[in-house]
């Protein structure tokens, strides 16, 4: 669900949205350095080190807690980049959480969430490590206990430019606010869906294909689309039929992350 309910004077859109965690993610490893340097230990095609959110998060925390320690970061991407699945934001949050402990920074969960927000609006939810209802630009969070179905996720062969979607003149920007109970009762609209489908036909095609088996939805602004299934067996049955043009995988919903402010601080 992604409802756009207004716009701030600085141009940021005000949202109502829901974040559900998944039992799949990237792998991030850390090796402490004594010389204060922060570097990536492996190559990541298409992502220069200076743009890597894990590197930016580490440098941000290093400045904040004024430590002389550094770190080598090994990042193995398992989630597709640019699909709206929160991989980069999750990696940044993991970096803040783990280095907060390894560097003995003693930052609180609130402080880490505030730091994370400067890196991206989705980082705080991964700092908290809970499936959540989100408002504001996505940073005002209220934990939710959601059903944990099996998801089949398709990634169309395109990259959706989020800024392009939010600047589209046809985007709905005045949806009425709803309550959490409305969402739980089935109000799951995504105000970006029609704009994304118009601008990116491969997303529309993926939704049509997945709609043969379940009710498909868009991840934020995409490009990934997904559908939920009550059993892993049914999800795998559909997975076996996915056309080769899509990258696809199965994941299960979860409500708590093993890497969260309450578990590593």
C-alpha positions as a printed NumPy array, in Angstrom:
array([[  0.   ,   0.   ,   0.   ],
       [  1.226,   3.471,  -0.876],
       [ -1.088,   6.451,  -0.543],
       [  0.102,   9.962,  -1.349],
       [ -1.801,  12.293,   0.945],
       [ -0.037,  15.611,   0.409],
       [  3.198,  17.419,  -0.249],
       [  5.607,  19.337,   1.97 ],
       [  6.83 ,  22.835,   1.064],
       [ 10.242,  21.336,   0.223],
       [  8.648,  19.098,  -2.411],
       [  8.731,  15.804,  -0.53 ],
       [  5.504,  13.833,  -0.765],
       [  3.581,  12.874,   2.366],
       [  2.699,   9.208,   2.431],
       [  0.769,   6.506,   4.151],
       [  2.396,   3.159,   3.534],
       [  3.049,  -0.265,   4.98 ],
       [  6.416,  -1.985,   5.251],
       [  6.588,  -5.751,   5.621],
       [  9.938,  -7.388,   6.21 ],
       [ 11.032, -10.439,   4.212],
       [ 13.161, -13.419,   5.176],
       [ 15.603, -12.698,   2.361],
       [ 18.172,  -9.965,   1.914],
       [ 21.693,  -9.008,   0.946],
       [ 24.727, -10.255,   2.867],
       [ 26.992,  -7.691,   4.514],
       [ 30.277,  -8.517,   6.251],
       [ 32.51 ,  -6.244,   8.334],
       [ 36.21 ,  -6.344,   9.258],
       [ 37.372,  -3.644,  11.665],
       [ 40.415,  -1.584,  10.679],
       [ 42.692,   0.249,  13.093],
       [ 43.779,   2.915,  10.585],
       [ 40.422,   4.673,  10.306],
       [ 39.917,   3.868,   6.617],
       [ 36.479,   2.871,   5.34 ],
       [ 36.51 ,   0.858,   2.145],
       [ 34.565,  -1.774,   0.256],
       [ 36.304,  -5.12 ,   0.182],
       [ 34.762,  -6.317,  -3.093],
       [ 33.692,  -4.908,  -6.433],
       [ 30.009,  -4.191,  -7.001],
       [ 29.261,  -3.662, -10.712],
       [ 27.252,  -0.531, -11.39 ],
       [ 27.717,   0.946,  -7.904],
       [ 30.753,   3.208,  -7.395],
       [ 32.105,   2.981,  -3.858],
       [ 31.274,   6.623,  -3.136],
       [ 27.599,   5.937,  -3.94 ],
       [ 27.392,   2.713,  -1.927],
       [ 24.966,   3.25 ,   0.959],
       [ 26.974,   0.965,   3.241],
       [ 30.077,   3.124,   2.755],
       [ 28.084,   6.318,   3.208],
       [ 26.459,   4.93 ,   6.367],
       [ 29.825,   3.924,   7.827],
       [ 31.338,   7.357,   7.15 ],
       [ 28.289,   9.053,   8.623],
       [ 28.523,   7.047,  11.845],
       [ 32.291,   7.5  ,  12.034],
       [ 31.86 ,  11.283,  11.934],
       [ 28.989,  11.194,  14.406],
       [ 30.723,   9.142,  17.083],
       [ 34.24 ,  10.493,  16.356],
       [ 35.966,   7.118,  16.283],
       [ 39.475,   6.412,  15.038],
       [ 38.419,   2.965,  13.834],
       [ 37.639,   2.065,  10.241],
       [ 36.134,  -0.925,   8.467],
       [ 36.283,  -3.088,   5.371],
       [ 32.767,  -3.868,   4.118],
       [ 31.982,  -6.888,   1.968],
       [ 28.598,  -6.563,   0.262],
       [ 26.985,  -9.457,  -1.557],
       [ 23.833,  -8.344,  -3.364],
       [ 21.058, -10.921,  -3.335],
       [ 18.129,  -8.555,  -3.883],
       [ 17.877,  -6.877,  -7.3  ],
       [ 18.885,  -3.23 ,  -7.311],
       [ 16.31 ,  -0.602,  -8.207],
       [ 13.34 ,  -2.921,  -7.749],
       [ 11.738,  -1.136,  -4.802],
       [ 12.551,  -3.92 ,  -2.336],
       [ 14.61 ,  -1.804,   0.058],
       [ 17.884,  -3.648,  -0.385],
       [ 20.09 ,  -0.558,  -0.273],
       [ 18.217,   0.928,   2.681],
       [ 18.439,  -2.363,   4.56 ],
       [ 22.181,  -2.567,   3.874],
       [ 22.666,   0.969,   5.207],
       [ 20.662,   0.186,   8.346],
       [ 22.617,  -3.017,   8.944],
       [ 25.859,  -1.061,   8.633],
       [ 24.745,   1.52 ,  11.189],
       [ 23.485,  -1.123,  13.616],
       [ 26.519,  -3.397,  13.441],
       [ 29.177,  -0.671,  13.485],
       [ 27.408,   1.048,  16.358],
       [ 28.277,  -2.048,  18.347],
       [ 31.673,  -2.922,  16.853],
       [ 32.908,   0.651,  17.235],
       [ 31.297,   1.014,  20.706],
       [ 29.482,   4.167,  19.597],
       [ 26.614,   3.69 ,  22.092],
       [ 24.071,   5.442,  19.856],
       [ 20.435,   4.815,  20.735],
       [ 17.926,   3.378,  18.299],
       [ 16.419,   6.848,  17.903],
       [ 19.813,   8.358,  17.096],
       [ 20.548,   5.666,  14.53 ],
       [ 17.129,   6.154,  12.946],
       [ 17.776,   9.901,  12.675],
       [ 21.153,   9.258,  11.063],
       [ 19.604,   6.718,   8.72 ],
       [ 16.925,   9.16 ,   7.613],
       [ 19.628,  11.408,   6.146],
       [ 20.599,   8.485,   3.891],
       [ 17.093,   7.56 ,   2.793],
       [ 13.476,   7.675,   3.942],
       [ 13.265,   3.866,   4.168],
       [ 16.352,   3.366,   6.35 ],
       [ 14.616,   3.977,   9.729],
       [ 12.201,   1.056,   9.296],
       [ 15.169,  -1.285,   8.947],
       [ 16.836,   0.282,  11.983],
       [ 13.69 ,  -0.496,  13.984],
       [ 13.49 ,  -3.948,  12.439],
       [  9.712,  -4.246,  12.59 ],
       [  7.003,  -4.476,   9.964],
       [  5.359,  -1.084,  10.267],
       [  2.768,   1.441,   9.254],
       [  4.603,   4.485,   7.887],
       [  3.595,   8.136,   7.546],
       [  5.33 ,  11.445,   6.843],
       [  7.885,  10.671,   4.144],
       [  7.937,   7.129,   5.507],
       [  9.904,   7.818,   8.685],
       [  7.005,   8.027,  11.186],
       [  6.592,   4.394,  12.114],
       [  4.114,   2.34 ,  14.086],
       [  4.867,  -1.393,  14.453],
       [  2.373,  -3.789,  12.898],
       [  1.789,  -7.497,  13.353],
       [  0.926,  -8.679,   9.851],
       [  0.129, -12.09 ,   8.404],
       [  3.272, -13.763,   7.061],
       [  2.339, -15.348,   3.731],
       [  4.652, -16.628,   1.04 ],
       [  5.388, -14.107,  -1.692],
       [  6.325, -14.647,  -5.312],
       [  8.234, -11.599,  -6.518],
       [  8.809, -10.763, -10.177],
       [ 11.335,  -8.2  , -11.379],
       [ 10.546,  -6.895, -14.892],
       [ 13.439,  -6.051, -17.232],
       [ 13.331,  -2.321, -16.531],
       [ 14.41 ,   0.172, -13.887],
       [ 11.795,   2.604, -12.558],
       [ 13.084,   6.106, -11.817],
       [ 11.351,   7.06 ,  -8.577],
       [ 11.884,  10.798,  -9.102],
       [ 10.224,  10.521, -12.501],
       [  7.13 ,   8.892, -10.985],
       [  6.78 ,  11.437,  -8.199],
       [  7.12 ,  14.325, -10.653],
       [  4.5  ,  12.984, -13.073],
       [  1.638,  15.505, -13.453],
       [ -0.955,  12.711, -13.416],
       [  0.161,  11.286, -10.066],
       [ -2.531,  11.377,  -7.385],
       [ -1.3  ,  13.604,  -4.554],
       [ -4.423,  14.132,  -2.477],
       [ -5.649,  10.703,  -1.436],
       [ -7.75 ,  10.839,   1.736],
       [ -5.993,   9.556,   4.822],
       [ -7.056,   6.187,   6.159],
       [ -6.638,   4.355,   9.456],
       [ -4.625,   1.211,  10.056],
       [ -7.889,  -0.665,  10.501],
       [ -8.881,   0.362,   6.96 ],
       [ -5.693,  -1.171,   5.6  ],
       [ -6.226,  -4.346,   7.601],
       [ -9.766,  -4.498,   6.198],
       [ -8.428,  -4.483,   2.637],
       [ -7.63 ,  -0.901,   1.608],
       [ -4.339,  -1.561,  -0.203],
       [ -4.24 ,   0.911,  -3.107],
       [ -0.941,   2.123,  -4.528],
       [ -1.282,   5.633,  -5.937],
       [  1.822,   5.14 ,  -8.086],
       [  0.517,   2.063,  -9.883],
       [ -1.241,   3.676, -12.846],
       [  1.628,   6.079, -13.552],
       [  4.242,   3.322, -13.343],
       [  2.251,   1.041, -15.643],
       [  1.767,   3.808, -18.2  ],
       [  5.437,   4.761, -18.246],
       [  6.837,   1.236, -17.97 ],
       [  4.898,  -1.343, -20.035],
       [  7.03 ,  -4.274, -18.748],
       [  5.641,  -3.618, -15.263],
       [  2.089,  -3.696, -16.612],
       [  2.871,  -6.969, -18.395],
       [  4.253,  -8.526, -15.202],
       [  1.143,  -7.505, -13.283],
       [ -1.092,  -9.028, -15.936],
       [  0.841, -12.292, -15.896],
       [  0.872, -12.581, -12.107],
       [ -2.815, -11.648, -11.987],
       [ -3.637, -15.039, -13.5  ],
       [ -2.759, -16.646, -10.171],
       [ -3.354, -14.104,  -7.394],
       [ -3.888, -10.388,  -6.722],
       [ -0.657,  -8.68 ,  -7.839],
       [  0.738,  -5.537,  -6.255],
       [  3.571,  -3.114,  -6.905],
       [  6.48 ,  -2.637,  -4.485],
       [  6.374,   1.104,  -3.786],
       [  7.183,   2.649,  -7.156],
       [  8.494,  -0.686,  -8.462],
       [  9.762,  -2.106, -10.607],
       [  9.113,  -5.367,  -8.735],
       [  5.603,  -6.787,  -8.497],
       [  4.47 ,  -9.481,  -6.119],
       [  1.597, -11.707,  -5.069],
       [  0.947, -13.547,  -1.815],
       [  0.132, -17.22 ,  -1.35 ],
       [ -0.996, -19.142,   1.718],
       [  1.547, -21.927,   1.233],
       [  5.092, -22.294,  -0.013],
       [  3.94 , -25.171,  -2.198],
       [  1.474, -22.967,  -4.091],
       [  4.033, -20.176,  -4.458],
       [  6.542, -22.647,  -5.896],
       [  3.931, -24.075,  -8.232],
       [  3.449, -20.643,  -9.796],
       [  7.186, -19.876,  -9.617],
       [  7.893, -22.803, -11.938],
       [  5.714, -21.147, -14.586],
       [  7.369, -17.712, -14.51 ],
       [  8.542, -16.651, -17.997],
       [ 12.288, -16.395, -18.506],
       [ 12.091, -12.645, -19.126],
       [ 11.519, -12.052, -15.403],
       [ 13.918, -12.461, -12.538],
       [ 11.863, -14.099,  -9.807],
       [ 12.199, -15.473,  -6.312],
       [ 10.139, -16.615,  -3.345],
       [ 10.292, -15.06 ,   0.118],
       [  8.238, -15.257,   3.257],
       [  6.916, -12.264,   5.146],
       [  8.151, -11.66 ,   8.677],
       [  7.435,  -9.066,  11.349],
       [ 10.78 ,  -8.81 ,  13.16 ],
       [ 14.326,  -8.63 ,  11.88 ],
       [ 17.171, -10.43 ,  13.678],
       [ 19.24 ,  -7.302,  12.985],
       [ 17.48 ,  -4.406,  14.686],
       [ 18.166,  -1.646,  17.19 ],
       [ 16.8  ,  -3.693,  20.082],
       [ 18.978,  -6.708,  19.27 ],
       [ 22.411,  -5.191,  18.62 ],
       [ 22.535,  -2.039,  20.732]])
